[in-house]
Amino acid sequence: QVQLVESGGGLVQPGGSLRLSCAASGTFFSIFAMGWHRQAPGKQRELVADIISGKTNYADSVKGRFTISRDNAKNTLYLQMNSLKAEDTAVYYCNAAGRLDESTGFDTWGQGTQVTVSS
């Protein structure tokens, strides 16, 4: 099984920065995709950014402000969030997809970390 543990959320003022981390643990063969999603109260979960086979992709609402990166040696995903806005307030979830072995895939989610942007 693969477990994802997010950290780094918290309360920040508008214009501030936060860095989220997502550490993957367990036994697996490979991870080919990792990403960050978020869900605000009363809204559907949406993609924020992901890395698939080394290529990054961002939601239009965060382009130029957020940066996703991955440390393969540490099996850790990061999301650097700058110039935060009130509308970035949400629970942020990490997602990973890959293979447990040559024939078994997995797609798993972390428990989420709260990001609140408020003065």
Secondary structure, DSSP 8 states (H G I E B T S, - for coil): -EEEEEE--EEE-TT--EEEEEEEEE--SEEEEEEEEEE-TTS--EEEEEEETTEEEE-TTTTTTEEEEEETTTTEEEEEE-S--GGG-EEEEEEEEEESSSS-EEEEE---EEEEE--
